[in-house]
Each structure stands twice: as structure tokens, then as C-alpha cells.
Amino acid sequence: MKVAVLGLGLMGGGMARQLLAAGFDVAVWNRSREKAEALGEAGARITETPAEAAIDAAIVVAMLADDNVSREIWTGDNGALAAMEQGAIAIESSTLTNDWVFELAREAVTHGVRFIEAPVTGSRDQAAQGMLRFLVGGEANVIEAARPAFDAMGNALVHLGPIGSAATVKLANNFLCGVQAASLAEVIALFEKHGLNVEQAMAVLFDGAPASPMVKGVGRRMLDRDYAPHFLVPLMAKDLGYAAQALADVGITSAIAQAARQRFMEADVAGEGHRDIAAIVEPLRKA
């Protein structure tokens, strides 16, 4: 089975490598070709455009930054949809707005392409290990047809319902993660400015009611100043903005989402945009 992967960042690169390891015929595309070179050496076919990658592919998977990039890669000049065969499956795994997911699903139908939305939980390490959890919206028979690819890239699949359901849950997931990370940054800066033994103080939180995998993982990276990217600062800012809009669409004004987003935007402006989300603590340390 030929699978195309569009977007080879922290997540897409790991997903493509897992597909190669599982024996799929993999074509890859990325805006900057250098990110594709290692995959080419591992056996993937590097292509010049999304359309070229999609030709003859049974499944095309995209892992992209935002709505605008997704729109361009699927439907723009040299976009993948127009090059896909009738009945092929488009899987959009990016974190996107409901509005664009619905529009993209309609575009797929006009091209005779079957569509699944499948954002993920997990980050760089899970993608590299084939341990992503896919949050899936779409028709059950299409999901089953794509299951071999899902099984190669992840270790769990949750079918949440029709198109749009997975985008909603993914935005809720990242909303909660972003709020926790922003709160952690403020707490660690508070402890440090009071001259506390920060390791000791944080151990109370890590062992208590506030603890979660997010709190423990990101909190540890903040303490260690380990900012090797797992999830980039500007992408979380984007996701919190999308989450705030999703809430506003149903009549909920979220001051919480906007406040957390501000922390990530401030960190981006301060030069932390190329680093892991844990780096949002740095501007507060310097305040």
C-alpha cells in the first residue's frame, strides 16, 4: 500500500518513519526539503509538491501547522486533493478549527476522495515510537480501510463520531494542556522569586492533587531548562486561539484560554518560538 505523508515536522517525520518500518511504500513532502533527506535515505520517495506525493497513494496523511497551511497543501496550487485517485483516503491529523475541517471534508467529496479527521494526542517521542493515540472523526468503514496505516503510526484509535467531533476533542485537550503549562510557568517563577527550594516545592505539586502527566512532564523540563522541542511555543498559542474561538462559537467567552495564549505569545515575542512549550517560563524568570 502506498501512503503519502505531507509535513515532516516533529510529528510528521516520526509518523513517516513508522510507516516505513511497517513496510509501506512511502512518499513524503515537506516545504523545506532538508527535513525529508533522512527519510529519503531510509527508503521514502521525496517529492517536490503535495500533488506529486499524492499520485497513486491509497492514503494521504497530513500533519501541518494550522488552517492556512492545511488549506494550501490540500486545495492550493499543486494541492494533494486534485491529484488523488477516486476512493483514496485523505487523513488530516493536524490540529485545526472545526470550520476548516468541515470545509475540507466537503472539498474531499467533490474530488471523490474519502476523508477522515484524525488529530493525535502525544508529541515528538510518541510519534517517533509509533505510540500516538488518534482521535478520529468520520465514517466507520473508511476508518477501517485506513486502519493498517493507523496501526503503524500509533497504538490507539478512538472513533469519536462524525466529522468535527475529533477536532473539538483535540482543541479541548490542547486547551487544558496549554492552561496547565501557563500556570506552571507562573508557579515556578513565583517559587524562584521567593527564594524557595524549587525542587522541594515542586515535589509537593508533583505528588499532590495538581499532578498530571502534563504537569509532571512540562514541569520537569521547566526545572531542568530542557527546551528541546516536543511541542513548539507558537503552535500552542495557535491551538489556544482556536480553542477560544470554538468556545465562543457556542456562546462561551473563555478568559482562561486567552490569558494562557498570551503567555505563549509573549514567549514567542521574547525569542522562545523555536523551543518547547516549557520555555514559556523564561520571560517570567526574567521579569
C-alpha positions in Angstrom: 0.0 0.0 0.0 1.4 3.4 -0.9 1.0 6.1 1.7 2.0 9.8 1.3 2.9 12.0 4.3 2.6 15.7 3.9 4.5 17.7 6.6 7.7 16.3 8.2 8.0 18.4 11.4 8.3 17.0 14.9 5.2 14.8 14.4 5.0 14.0 10.7 8.6 12.9 10.4 8.1 10.3 13.1 4.9 9.1 11.6 6.5 8.7 8.2 9.4 6.7 9.7 6.9 4.4 11.4 5.1 3.7 8.1 8.4 2.9 6.5 9.3 0.5 9.3 6.0 -1.2 8.8 6.7 -1.9 5.2 4.6 0.7 3.5 5.6 2.3 0.2 6.0 5.9 1.5 6.2 9.2 -0.4 7.0 12.3 1.6 6.7 16.0 1.0 7.8 18.9 3.2 8.1 22.6 2.4 11.8 22.6 3.3 13.4 19.6 1.6 16.2 19.1 4.1 13.7 17.7 6.6 12.9 14.9 4.1 16.5 13.9 3.4 16.9 11.4 6.3 13.6 9.8 5.3 14.8 9.5 1.7 17.9 7.7 3.0 15.6 5.4 4.9 13.6 4.5 1.8 10.9 7.1 1.3 10.4 8.8 -2.0 10.9 12.5 -1.7 8.6 14.6 -3.8 8.5 18.2 -4.9 4.9 19.0 -4.3 1.9 17.7 -2.3 0.3 16.7 -5.6 3.2 14.6 -6.6 3.3 12.8 -3.3 -0.5 12.1 -3.6 -0.4 10.5 -7.0 -1.3 6.8 -6.8 -1.4 6.9 -3.0 -4.1 4.8 -1.3 -3.8 7.1 1.8 -2.5 10.6 2.2 -1.7 11.8 5.7 -1.1 15.4 6.6 0.4 16.8 9.7 0.6 20.6 9.3 0.8 23.8 11.4 -2.6 25.4 11.0 -5.7 26.0 8.9 -3.9 28.2 6.4 -1.2 25.7 5.7 -3.7 22.8 5.5 -5.8 24.7 3.0 -2.8 25.4 0.8 -1.4 21.8 0.9 -4.8 20.1 0.2 -6.5 22.6 -2.1 -4.0 25.2 -3.3 -1.8 25.1 -6.4 -0.2 21.6 -6.6 -2.5 20.6 -3.7 -3.0 16.9 -2.9 -6.7 16.5 -3.3 -6.8 17.2 -7.0 -4.1 14.6 -7.6 -5.7 11.8 -5.5 -7.4 8.9 -7.1 -11.2 8.3 -6.7 -11.8 6.4 -3.5 -8.4 7.2 -2.0 -8.4 8.2 1.7 -7.3 11.7 2.9 -6.3 11.7 6.6 -5.9 15.2 8.2 -4.0 14.8 11.5 -3.3 18.5 12.1 -4.9 20.5 14.9 -7.4 22.6 13.1 -10.7 24.5 13.5 -14.0 22.8 13.0 -14.9 25.3 10.3 -11.9 24.3 8.1 -12.3 20.6 8.9 -15.9 20.7 7.7 -14.9 22.6 4.6 -12.0 20.2 3.8 -14.4 17.3 4.1 -16.7 18.8 1.6 -13.8 19.5 -0.7 -12.7 15.9 -0.5 -16.2 14.7 -1.5 -16.1 16.9 -4.6 -12.9 15.2 -5.6 -14.3 11.7 -5.0 -11.9 11.3 -2.0 -12.8 9.7 1.3 -12.0 11.8 4.3 -11.1 11.2 7.9 -10.0 13.7 10.5 -7.5 12.2 12.9 -5.6 14.6 15.2 -3.4 13.0 17.8 -2.5 13.0 21.4 1.1 12.6 22.2 4.1 14.6 21.0 7.5 14.1 19.4 8.5 11.0 21.4 5.2 9.2 20.8 5.4 9.9 17.1 8.9 8.5 16.9 7.9 5.4 18.8 4.6 4.7 17.0 2.7 5.3 20.1 0.3 8.1 19.1 -3.4 8.0 20.0 -5.6 9.0 17.1 -8.8 10.9 17.8 -10.9 10.1 14.8 -14.0 11.6 13.2 -15.6 10.1 10.1 -17.3 7.0 8.7 -16.5 3.7 10.4 -15.9 1.8 7.1 -13.4 4.4 5.9 -11.6 4.3 9.2 -11.3 0.5 9.0 -9.9 0.8 5.5 -7.2 3.1 6.8 -6.5 1.1 10.0 -3.3 -0.6 8.8 -1.7 2.9 8.5 -3.1 4.0 11.9 -1.8 0.8 13.5 1.7 1.6 12.1 1.7 5.1 13.4 0.0 4.7 16.8 -1.1 2.3 19.4 -4.7 3.5 20.0 -7.6 4.9 18.0 -10.7 6.5 19.4 -13.6 6.9 17.0 -15.4 9.9 18.5 -18.2 10.2 15.9 -18.8 12.2 12.7 -16.5 14.8 11.1 -15.9 17.6 13.5 -16.0 15.6 16.7 -12.3 14.9 16.8 -11.4 18.5 16.1 -13.5 19.5 19.1 -11.9 17.0 21.4 -8.4 17.8 20.2 -8.9 21.5 20.8 -10.3 20.8 24.3 -7.2 18.6 25.0 -4.7 21.2 24.0 -6.7 24.0 25.8 -6.3 22.1 29.0 -2.7 21.3 28.3 -1.9 25.0 27.5 -3.6 26.3 30.6 -1.6 23.9 32.8 1.7 24.8 31.1 1.0 28.6 31.5 0.0 28.1 35.2 3.2 26.0 35.8 5.3 28.8 34.4 3.8 31.3 36.8 4.1 29.0 39.8 7.8 28.1 39.1 8.6 31.8 38.7 6.8 32.6 41.9 8.8 30.0 43.8 12.1 31.2 42.4 11.4 34.8 43.2 10.6 33.9 46.8 13.9 32.1 47.1 12.4 28.7 47.8 14.0 25.3 47.3 12.1 24.9 44.0 12.7 21.2 43.7 11.2 20.6 47.1 8.3 22.9 46.4 7.5 21.4 43.1 7.7 17.9 44.6 4.7 18.9 46.7 2.8 19.6 43.5 4.1 16.6 41.6 2.9 14.3 44.4 -0.4 16.1 45.0 -3.7 16.8 43.5 -2.4 19.2 40.8 -0.2 16.4 39.3 -1.0 15.2 35.8 1.3 13.8 33.1 1.4 17.3 31.6 2.3 18.9 34.9 5.0 16.4 35.6 6.5 16.3 32.1 6.5 20.0 31.3 7.2 21.0 34.9 10.3 18.8 34.9 11.5 20.4 31.6 11.0 23.9 33.1 13.0 23.0 36.2 15.8 21.5 34.1 15.7 24.2 31.5 15.4 21.5 28.9 13.7 23.2 25.9 14.5 20.7 23.1 11.2 20.8 21.2 8.4 18.4 21.9 5.7 20.9 21.1 6.6 24.4 19.8 5.6 27.6 21.6 3.8 29.2 18.6 1.8 26.1 17.9 0.3 26.1 21.4 -0.5 29.8 21.0 -2.4 28.9 17.8 -4.2 26.0 19.4 -5.4 28.1 22.3 -6.7 30.7 19.9 -8.6 28.0 18.0 -9.9 26.7 21.3 -11.1 30.1 22.4 -12.9 30.5 19.1 -14.5 27.1 19.4 -15.8 28.1 22.8 -17.0 31.4 21.5 -18.9 29.7 18.7 -21.1 28.0 21.4 -21.5 31.2 23.4 -18.7 30.6 26.0 -16.2 33.5 26.3 -13.0 32.0 27.7 -10.8 34.5 29.5 -8.8 31.4 30.6 -7.9 30.4 27.1 -7.0 34.0 26.1 -4.8 34.5 29.2 -2.9 31.3 28.6 -2.5 32.2 25.0 -1.0 35.5 26.0 1.8 33.7 27.9 2.7 31.7 24.8 2.6 34.8 22.6 4.8 36.7 25.0 7.3 33.8 25.0 7.3 33.8 21.2 8.0 37.5 21.0 10.8 37.0 23.6 12.6 34.7 21.2 11.4 31.3 22.5 9.4 30.4 19.5 11.8 27.7 18.3 11.7 25.9 21.7 9.5 23.6 23.6 6.4 25.0 25.3 8.3 24.6 28.7 10.3 27.7 27.6 7.4 30.0 28.4 8.8 30.1 31.9 11.8 32.1 30.8 10.2 35.5 30.2 8.7 35.2 33.7 12.0 34.3 35.3 13.5 37.5 33.7 10.6 39.8 34.7 
